[in-house]
Amino acid sequence: MTLDIRPLGAADRAAWEPLWLGYLTFYKTVLPAEVTETTWSRLMDAAEPMYVWGAFEGERLLGIVQCVTHRTTWSPKWNCYLQDLFTVPEARGKGVGRKLIEYVYGIAAEKGWYRVYWQTHETNAEAQVLYNKVGDRSGFIVYRKNM
């Protein structure tokens, strides 16, 4: 499979949205349309510390990876939180997710970021097969409270 990985631009909105909604569906989540609009606007705003890259086979978008960078108390460098990774079902197991993660690693190395990290749901066993090959499990448990 020959993939072209590149930043998404405004013209890619129609290709991006089905993958974004597929990601939300995978995690059994529904968000208001205004959140999707805000997310896309932030991803397209160069002043925001957010990024979106897509894996294309020809003209078809097969996968997306969305990242948020932020400062950390552990380093003077920036962290990269790989927040969302999604591939269309028919591309799974074909290396698309791995190539997207490795692309983020390359950007992180170029920009001198401290760390790339992410989380996944404990039931997402299929993704964990890949994640165990390309990253280190931190051993940390995530706690949160929605406000």
C-alpha positions, -999 to 999 in steps of 0.1 A, spaced: 0 0 0 15 33 -11 5 61 13 9 98 12 8 114 46 3 151 48 -13 179 68 -49 183 61 -61 216 47 -94 234 45 -103 216 12 -100 182 31 -130 189 54 -154 166 35 -129 137 36 -120 143 73 -155 145 88 -166 109 81 -134 96 97 -139 120 127 -174 108 131 -163 72 127 -138 77 155 -165 91 178 -188 62 168 -160 37 176 -158 51 211 -196 52 214 -196 90 217 -218 116 201 -208 153 202 -228 183 192 -222 196 157 -207 228 172 -179 207 188 -170 192 154 -170 227 139 -148 240 167 -124 211 164 -121 215 127 -116 253 131 -89 248 157 -71 222 135 -70 246 107 -58 276 128 -20 279 127 -21 298 160 -36 268 178 -11 241 191 -31 214 173 -23 193 142 -41 169 119 -24 147 93 -40 123 69 -29 91 52 -41 90 16 -40 62 -9 -44 82 -41 -73 106 -34 -89 85 -6 -83 94 30 -77 61 49 -66 75 83 -62 106 104 -41 115 134 -48 146 155 -24 159 180 -23 187 207 11 201 218 16 215 253 42 225 277 52 202 305 68 205 340 92 177 331 111 194 303 117 228 287 105 211 255 70 206 243 49 174 247 28 160 219 -5 144 230 -16 121 201 -52 126 209 -71 109 181 -60 81 157 -85 65 133 -84 45 102 -113 33 80 -121 -3 89 -109 -17 56 -74 -2 62 -69 -18 96 -41 -42 99 -24 -28 68 1 -5 84 -18 28 81 -20 34 119 17 26 123 27 49 95 6 77 110 23 73 144 57 71 128 49 103 109 41 120 142 74 107 156 92 122 127 76 156 132 84 154 169 120 147 162 121 177 137 105 200 162 125 188 191 95 178 212 101 160 245 76 132 242 47 118 221 21 100 242 -14 88 239 -40 66 256 -65 41 244 -95 24 260 -86 -8 278 -110 -28 255 -93 -16 223 -72 -48 221 -67 -46 183 -50 -12 186 -29 -23 216 -12 -49 194 2 -20 174 8 3 204 28 -23 222 52 -24 192 56 14 187 54 28 222 61 21 258 32 15 283 35 42 310 19 22 337 -2 52 347 -39 51 352 -59 80 339 -85 98 362 -108 125 350 -139 145 359 -159 162 332 -170 197 342 
